[in-house]
Amino acid sequence: MSTSWFGIGQLNDRIDRHSSIGIIAIDLNEWGGKRAPGLRTEGIDWTTWLSESMKLADLWYADEIAGHLWLYAAMPPALGEEESDGYLRGLARRVREALAASSAGELAGWRESPNRERGIGYARLKGLQTNSLKEAVYEGMLKATALIRDSWIAHPDRELRFELNRLIAESGIRSVYQPIVRLRDGRIFGYEALTRCPENSLFDGPLALFQFAERSNMALALDRLARETAIRHSPELAPVQKIFINVTMSIINDPHFVSGQTVHWLRERGLIPEQVVFELTERSSIDDFPAAKKILAHYRSQGYEIAIDDAGAGYSSLQSIVELNPDYIKIDRSLVRMADKDEMKEHMLRTFVGFAQKMNIRTVAEGIERQEELHLLRAMGFDYAQGYLIGRPSEHPITASPGVTPKA
C-alpha cells in the first residue's frame, strides 16, 4: 500500500526506469454492495489483489479515494498520444473485467455489455521529467475523472439496448391481467393482458419499452415474448371467456405473427384461437387499409377476433373502426372519465354506442373508476366495462367483480 499522497513516492522511484507512465481510474461506486466480500473491506490490500488478478509488474496501486481506484501503468516507450490512450483504455478495461470476475458472479452479463468503458478513466502523465510530480498527477486525474463522467452520459441508448436484449434473452418481462366484465350480468367476460417491466428496469414502463423496441427494430422480438408471456401465464378461462392481447398493425402484418408456435402456446394453456382478441393499438398507424382488411380477414378465418383500442382518442382510431369493422370497440378512458358530469362526453359516448349497435360491434368502456360512470355506461347500453372500479391489473386477477352487480 502506498504511504504517500497518491503513491508519489513509488512513482518517483519508477520514473528512472520508465519514460512513459499513465494513470488509470476505476469507478467502484457503480457496483455498490455487489463487490465480492474480499473487495468490500475498507483498507483492502490492492497491491496484492493486482498481483494476483492482473499479474502485471508494470501496473501498480496509487490510491483509493471516494470510491475510485487509482492505478499507475508503465507504457511502452515511443507511443504517440492516440496510441497511449488506446493502450491505457485497453488496460483499464482489463482491470474492470478482473474486478467483475472478482465479484462472485454478481456482475454476470457485464462482459457482453456495450458499455465496457463505463466508469473508467485514464490519462498519460505529461512532463514527468520537467514538471512537479504532483502537478503532472493532478492534471492526469482531471482528465481521467472527465472521462469517467462522460462515460456515464455519452451513450444512454446503448444501455437501453443492452437492457432490451437482456429482457428478451432472459424472458424478463411479466404479464398482469385486468378483468373485463359483462355489464348485463356482472360476470367476468375476459382479461386484458398488460406487459410490465421488472423492478429497477432502465425503462420507465411498458410504453417506453415498446417505443424503444420499435426504434431499435426489435419490436417483433419483444412482441413475440409479450404474447408468449401473456398466453403462458393467463388466468384459467372458461370456454366462453376471452383474453385480449395488445398488438400493432405493423406486428400483425408480419408473416411470422401467428405462427404454429402461437397455436402451440394456446394449446399448452388449454386455449383456442376463438378465445383470443387481438387488440390493435395506436403505436403505429395503418397506411394501407385494403391490405390490412385482407390480413385481418385471414386471422379471423382462424377464429381470432379483433378489437380497436383507445377509440375516441384520435382520428386514426375512428378511421380504423370505419375501415376494419372490428368485433370490439374499446372506448378510451379520456371519454369515460367524469362523463356523468360532462354533457359533451356523454353525447359522444351515446354516438359510439348507437353506431356500434347498428354495425353489430360490441363495446368496451375503459378506465372506469367511479360508480357514477359505471351506472351511466350501463344505462347507455355498453356491453362490457374495464377499470380500477372493477379490478386492478394483477398476475392473479379476480374471478368475480364485487363492483358490478347484475342488471335488474
C-alpha positions as CSV (number, residue, x, y, z in Angstrom):
1,M,0.0,0.0,0.0
2,S,1.2,3.5,-0.8
3,T,2.3,5.6,2.2
4,S,2.5,9.0,0.3
5,W,-0.1,11.1,-1.4
6,F,-1.3,9.2,-4.5
7,G,1.7,6.9,-4.3
8,I,4.0,9.8,-5.3
9,G,7.0,8.1,-3.6
10,Q,6.7,4.9,-5.6
11,L,6.0,6.9,-8.8
12,N,9.2,8.8,-8.2
13,D,11.2,5.6,-7.8
14,R,10.0,4.3,-11.2
15,I,10.4,7.3,-13.3
16,D,14.1,6.5,-14.0
17,R,13.1,3.0,-15.3
18,H,10.0,4.1,-17.3
19,S,10.0,7.1,-19.6
20,S,6.2,6.9,-20.2
21,I,3.7,6.4,-17.4
22,G,-0.1,6.7,-17.3
23,I,-2.8,6.9,-14.7
24,I,-6.0,4.8,-14.6
25,A,-9.2,5.3,-12.6
26,I,-11.9,2.8,-12.0
27,D,-15.3,3.9,-10.5
28,L,-16.1,1.4,-7.8
29,N,-19.3,3.1,-6.8
30,E,-21.1,1.6,-9.7
31,W,-21.2,-1.8,-8.0
32,G,-22.2,-0.8,-4.5
33,G,-22.7,-4.0,-2.5
34,K,-22.1,-6.2,-5.5
35,R,-18.4,-6.5,-4.9
36,A,-17.2,-9.8,-3.6
37,P,-16.7,-9.9,0.2
38,G,-13.0,-9.5,-0.1
39,L,-13.4,-6.3,-2.1
40,R,-15.8,-4.7,0.3
41,T,-13.4,-4.3,3.2
42,E,-12.0,-0.9,4.0
43,G,-8.2,-0.8,3.6
44,I,-8.1,-3.7,1.2
45,D,-4.6,-4.6,0.0
46,W,-5.0,-3.6,-3.6
47,T,-1.3,-4.3,-4.3
48,T,-1.9,-8.0,-3.5
49,W,-5.1,-8.0,-5.5
50,L,-3.4,-6.5,-8.5
51,S,-0.6,-9.0,-8.3
52,E,-2.9,-12.0,-8.1
53,S,-5.6,-10.8,-10.6
54,M,-3.6,-8.9,-13.2
55,K,-0.1,-10.3,-12.8
56,L,1.5,-7.3,-14.5
57,A,4.7,-5.8,-12.9
58,D,4.2,-2.5,-14.7
59,L,0.8,-1.8,-13.1
60,W,0.7,-0.6,-9.6
61,Y,-1.6,0.9,-6.9
62,A,-1.8,4.6,-6.4
63,D,-4.7,5.3,-4.1
64,E,-8.4,4.7,-3.4
65,I,-10.4,7.9,-2.9
66,A,-14.2,8.4,-2.7
67,G,-14.9,5.0,-4.2
68,H,-12.4,5.3,-7.1
69,L,-9.5,3.0,-7.5
70,W,-6.4,4.8,-9.0
71,L,-3.5,3.0,-10.6
72,Y,-0.3,3.8,-12.4
73,A,0.8,2.0,-15.5
74,A,4.1,2.0,-17.3
75,M,3.7,2.1,-21.0
76,P,5.9,1.0,-23.9
77,P,8.2,3.8,-25.0
78,A,7.7,6.0,-28.1
79,L,3.9,5.7,-28.1
80,G,2.1,8.7,-29.6
81,E,-0.8,10.5,-27.9
82,E,-3.5,8.4,-29.6
83,E,-1.6,5.1,-29.1
84,S,-1.0,5.9,-25.4
85,D,-4.8,6.5,-24.9
86,G,-5.5,3.2,-26.7
87,Y,-3.0,1.3,-24.5
88,L,-4.4,2.7,-21.3
89,R,-8.0,2.2,-22.3
90,G,-7.4,-1.4,-23.0
91,L,-5.6,-1.9,-19.7
92,A,-8.4,-0.1,-17.8
93,R,-10.9,-2.4,-19.4
94,R,-8.9,-5.4,-18.3
95,V,-8.8,-4.2,-14.7
96,R,-12.6,-3.5,-14.8
97,E,-13.1,-7.0,-16.1
98,A,-10.9,-8.5,-13.4
99,L,-13.0,-6.6,-10.8
100,A,-16.2,-8.1,-12.3
101,A,-14.7,-11.6,-12.2
102,S,-13.9,-11.0,-8.5
103,S,-17.5,-10.0,-7.7
104,A,-18.8,-13.5,-7.2
105,G,-20.9,-13.6,-10.3
106,E,-22.9,-10.6,-9.3
107,L,-22.0,-8.8,-12.5
108,A,-22.8,-11.7,-14.8
109,G,-23.5,-10.2,-18.3
110,W,-21.3,-7.2,-17.9
111,R,-18.7,-8.6,-20.3
112,E,-21.4,-8.6,-23.0
113,S,-22.4,-5.0,-22.2
114,P,-21.9,-2.5,-25.0
115,N,-20.6,-0.1,-22.3
116,R,-17.4,-1.9,-21.2
117,E,-15.8,1.5,-20.9
118,R,-18.4,2.9,-18.5
119,G,-16.8,4.0,-15.2
120,I,-13.2,4.0,-16.4
121,G,-10.8,6.9,-17.0
122,Y,-7.2,7.2,-18.0
123,A,-4.5,9.7,-18.9
124,R,-0.9,9.9,-19.9
125,L,1.2,11.8,-17.3
126,K,2.9,14.6,-19.1
127,G,6.0,16.5,-18.0
128,L,7.2,13.9,-15.6
129,Q,10.9,14.8,-16.3
130,T,10.4,18.6,-16.1
131,N,7.3,19.5,-14.0
132,S,6.3,18.8,-10.4
133,L,5.1,15.2,-10.0
134,K,2.1,16.4,-8.1
135,E,1.2,18.8,-10.9
136,A,1.5,16.0,-13.5
137,V,-0.6,13.6,-11.4
138,Y,-3.2,16.3,-10.7
139,E,-3.6,17.1,-14.4
140,G,-3.9,13.4,-15.2
141,M,-6.5,13.0,-12.5
142,L,-8.6,15.8,-14.0
143,K,-8.6,14.1,-17.5
144,A,-9.3,10.7,-16.1
145,T,-12.2,12.0,-14.0
146,A,-13.7,13.8,-17.0
147,L,-13.6,10.5,-19.0
148,I,-15.5,8.7,-16.2
149,R,-18.1,11.5,-16.1
150,D,-18.5,11.4,-19.9
151,S,-18.8,7.6,-19.9
152,W,-22.0,7.8,-17.9
153,I,-23.8,10.2,-20.2
154,A,-22.3,9.6,-23.7
155,H,-24.4,6.7,-24.9
156,P,-27.7,6.3,-23.0
157,D,-29.2,4.3,-25.8
158,R,-26.5,1.7,-25.6
159,E,-27.5,0.9,-22.1
160,L,-31.2,0.7,-23.1
161,R,-30.4,-1.6,-26.0
162,F,-28.4,-3.8,-23.7
163,E,-31.3,-3.8,-21.2
164,L,-33.8,-4.7,-24.0
165,N,-31.6,-7.5,-25.3
166,R,-31.3,-8.8,-21.7
167,L,-35.1,-8.7,-21.1
168,I,-35.7,-10.6,-24.3
169,A,-33.0,-13.2,-23.8
170,E,-33.9,-13.8,-20.2
171,S,-37.7,-13.5,-20.7
172,G,-37.5,-10.7,-18.2
173,I,-41.0,-9.1,-18.7
174,R,-44.1,-10.3,-17.0
175,S,-47.9,-10.1,-17.7
176,V,-50.6,-8.8,-15.5
177,Y,-54.3,-9.2,-16.3
178,Q,-57.2,-6.7,-15.9
179,P,-60.7,-8.1,-15.8
180,I,-63.4,-7.1,-18.3
181,V,-66.9,-7.6,-17.1
182,R,-70.2,-8.1,-19.0
183,L,-72.5,-5.3,-17.9
184,R,-75.6,-7.3,-18.4
185,D,-74.9,-9.8,-15.6
186,G,-71.7,-8.5,-14.0
187,R,-69.7,-11.7,-14.8
188,I,-66.1,-11.7,-15.9
189,F,-66.1,-11.8,-19.7
190,G,-62.3,-11.9,-20.1
191,Y,-59.0,-10.2,-19.2
192,E,-56.7,-7.8,-21.0
193,A,-53.0,-8.9,-20.8
194,L,-50.7,-6.0,-20.0
195,T,-46.9,-6.1,-20.1
196,R,-44.9,-5.0,-17.1
197,C,-41.1,-4.3,-16.7
198,P,-39.2,-5.9,-13.9
199,E,-38.3,-3.8,-10.8
200,N,-35.3,-1.5,-11.2
201,S,-35.6,-1.6,-15.0
202,L,-33.9,1.1,-17.0
203,F,-37.3,1.6,-18.8
204,D,-39.8,3.9,-17.1
205,G,-42.6,1.5,-18.0
206,P,-44.0,-0.7,-20.8
207,L,-44.8,2.2,-23.1
208,A,-41.2,3.4,-23.0
209,L,-40.0,-0.3,-23.5
210,F,-42.2,-0.9,-26.6
211,Q,-41.4,2.5,-28.1
212,F,-37.6,1.9,-27.8
213,A,-38.1,-1.6,-29.3
214,E,-39.7,-0.1,-32.3
215,R,-36.9,2.5,-32.7
216,S,-34.4,-0.3,-32.4
217,N,-36.1,-2.6,-34.9
218,M,-36.7,-5.2,-32.2
219,A,-40.5,-4.8,-31.9
220,L,-41.2,-8.2,-33.4
221,A,-39.0,-10.0,-30.9
222,L,-40.4,-8.1,-27.9
223,D,-44.0,-8.6,-29.1
224,R,-43.4,-12.3,-29.5
225,L,-42.1,-12.5,-26.0
226,A,-45.0,-10.4,-24.6
227,R,-47.6,-12.6,-26.5
228,E,-45.9,-15.8,-25.2
229,T,-45.8,-14.5,-21.7
230,A,-49.5,-13.3,-21.8
231,I,-50.7,-16.7,-23.1
232,R,-48.5,-19.0,-20.9
233,H,-49.4,-17.2,-17.7
234,S,-53.0,-16.3,-18.4
235,P,-55.7,-17.0,-15.8
236,E,-57.8,-20.1,-16.1
237,L,-60.5,-19.2,-18.7
238,A,-64.0,-20.7,-19.1
239,P,-64.8,-21.7,-22.6
240,V,-66.8,-18.5,-23.2
241,Q,-64.1,-16.2,-21.7
242,K,-61.6,-14.2,-23.7
243,I,-58.0,-12.9,-23.4
244,F,-57.3,-9.6,-25.0
245,I,-53.7,-9.2,-26.3
246,N,-52.3,-5.9,-27.5
247,V,-50.6,-5.8,-30.9
248,T,-49.8,-3.2,-33.5
249,M,-50.7,-3.4,-37.2
250,S,-47.1,-3.4,-38.1
251,I,-46.7,-6.6,-36.0
252,I,-49.8,-8.3,-37.2
253,N,-48.7,-7.7,-40.7
254,D,-45.5,-9.8,-40.2
255,P,-45.8,-13.2,-41.8
256,H,-44.5,-14.9,-38.6
257,F,-47.0,-13.2,-36.3
258,V,-49.4,-16.0,-35.8
259,S,-47.2,-19.0,-36.3
260,G,-47.5,-22.6,-35.2
261,Q,-45.7,-21.5,-32.0
262,T,-48.6,-19.2,-31.0
263,V,-51.1,-22.0,-31.5
264,H,-48.8,-24.3,-29.5
265,W,-48.8,-21.8,-26.6
266,L,-52.6,-21.7,-26.7
267,R,-52.9,-25.4,-26.7
268,E,-50.5,-25.8,-23.8
269,R,-52.7,-23.4,-21.8
270,G,-55.8,-25.2,-22.9
271,L,-57.0,-22.3,-25.0
272,I,-58.2,-22.0,-28.6
273,P,-57.9,-19.1,-31.1
274,E,-61.6,-18.3,-30.6
275,Q,-60.7,-17.2,-27.1
276,V,-58.1,-14.6,-28.2
277,V,-58.9,-11.0,-29.1
278,F,-56.1,-9.1,-30.8
279,E,-56.3,-5.5,-29.6
280,L,-54.9,-3.1,-32.2
281,T,-53.1,-0.2,-30.5
282,E,-52.1,3.1,-32.0
283,R,-48.3,2.7,-31.6
284,S,-48.2,2.6,-35.4
285,S,-50.7,3.9,-37.9
286,I,-52.3,1.9,-40.7
287,D,-51.3,3.2,-44.1
288,D,-52.9,0.6,-46.4
289,F,-56.4,-0.2,-45.2
290,P,-57.2,-2.6,-48.1
291,A,-54.1,-4.7,-47.3
292,A,-55.0,-4.5,-43.5
293,K,-58.5,-5.8,-44.2
294,K,-57.1,-8.9,-46.0
295,I,-54.6,-9.6,-43.2
296,L,-57.3,-9.3,-40.5
297,A,-59.7,-11.5,-42.6
298,H,-57.0,-14.2,-42.6
299,Y,-56.7,-14.2,-38.8
300,R,-60.5,-14.0,-38.3
301,S,-60.8,-17.1,-40.5
302,Q,-58.7,-18.9,-38.0
303,G,-61.0,-17.9,-35.1
304,Y,-59.3,-14.8,-33.7
305,E,-61.3,-11.7,-33.0
306,I,-60.2,-8.0,-33.5
307,A,-60.6,-5.0,-31.2
308,I,-59.8,-1.4,-31.9
309,D,-58.2,0.1,-28.8
310,D,-58.4,3.7,-27.5
311,A,-61.4,4.6,-29.7
312,G,-62.2,8.3,-29.4
313,A,-58.6,9.3,-28.5
314,G,-57.7,10.3,-32.1
315,Y,-58.7,10.4,-35.7
316,S,-56.8,7.2,-36.6
317,S,-58.8,5.0,-34.3
318,L,-62.1,6.4,-35.8
319,Q,-60.9,5.7,-39.3
320,S,-59.8,2.2,-38.2
321,I,-63.3,1.4,-37.0
322,V,-64.9,2.5,-40.2
323,E,-62.4,0.7,-42.4
324,L,-61.8,-2.5,-40.5
325,N,-65.2,-3.2,-38.9
326,P,-63.8,-4.8,-35.7
327,D,-65.5,-7.2,-33.4
328,Y,-65.0,-4.8,-30.4
329,I,-64.5,-1.1,-29.9
330,K,-62.7,-0.2,-26.7
331,I,-63.6,3.4,-25.7
332,D,-60.7,5.4,-24.4
333,R,-60.7,6.4,-20.7
334,S,-60.4,10.1,-21.6
335,L,-64.1,9.9,-22.8
336,V,-65.2,7.8,-19.8
337,R,-63.6,9.8,-17.0
338,M,-66.3,12.0,-15.3
339,A,-68.6,11.5,-18.3
340,D,-71.6,11.7,-15.9
341,K,-70.7,15.4,-15.3
342,D,-69.8,16.3,-18.9
343,E,-72.6,16.7,-21.5
344,M,-70.2,16.6,-24.5
345,K,-68.6,13.4,-23.4
346,E,-72.0,11.8,-22.7
347,H,-73.2,12.8,-26.2
348,M,-70.1,11.3,-27.8
349,L,-70.4,8.0,-25.8
350,R,-74.1,7.7,-26.9
351,T,-73.0,8.2,-30.5
352,F,-70.4,5.4,-30.2
353,V,-72.9,3.0,-28.7
354,G,-75.5,3.8,-31.3
355,F,-73.1,3.4,-34.2
356,A,-71.6,0.1,-32.8
357,Q,-75.1,-1.4,-32.3
358,K,-76.0,-0.7,-35.9
359,M,-72.8,-2.3,-37.1
360,N,-73.1,-5.2,-34.7
361,I,-69.8,-4.3,-32.9
362,R,-69.5,-4.9,-29.2
363,T,-68.4,-2.0,-27.0
364,V,-65.9,-2.0,-24.0
365,A,-65.6,1.1,-21.8
366,E,-62.1,1.5,-20.4
367,G,-60.9,3.4,-17.3
368,I,-64.0,3.2,-15.1
369,E,-63.1,4.4,-11.6
370,R,-66.4,5.6,-10.2
371,Q,-69.8,4.1,-9.7
372,E,-71.5,7.1,-11.4
373,E,-69.5,6.3,-14.6
374,L,-70.5,2.7,-14.4
375,H,-74.2,3.4,-14.0
376,L,-74.1,5.9,-16.9
377,L,-72.4,3.5,-19.3
378,R,-74.6,0.6,-18.3
379,A,-77.7,2.8,-18.9
380,M,-76.4,3.8,-22.3
381,G,-76.1,0.1,-23.4
382,F,-72.4,-0.6,-23.3
383,D,-71.7,-4.3,-23.5
384,Y,-68.5,-4.5,-21.3
385,A,-66.6,-2.5,-18.8
386,Q,-63.0,-2.3,-17.6
387,G,-61.2,-0.2,-15.0
388,Y,-60.0,0.1,-11.4
389,L,-63.5,0.1,-10.0
390,I,-63.9,-3.4,-11.5
391,G,-60.5,-4.8,-10.8
392,R,-56.8,-3.7,-11.0
393,P,-54.3,-5.4,-13.2
394,S,-52.7,-8.4,-11.4
395,E,-50.8,-11.6,-12.0
396,H,-53.6,-13.3,-10.1
397,P,-56.7,-11.3,-11.1
398,I,-60.1,-11.5,-9.6
399,T,-62.6,-14.1,-10.9
400,A,-65.6,-12.2,-9.9
401,S,-66.2,-8.4,-9.7
402,P,-67.8,-7.2,-6.5
403,G,-68.1,-3.7,-8.0
404,V,-70.6,-4.8,-10.7
405,T,-74.0,-6.3,-9.8
406,P,-76.3,-7.9,-12.4
407,K,-78.5,-5.6,-14.2
408,A,-82.0,-5.5,-12.7
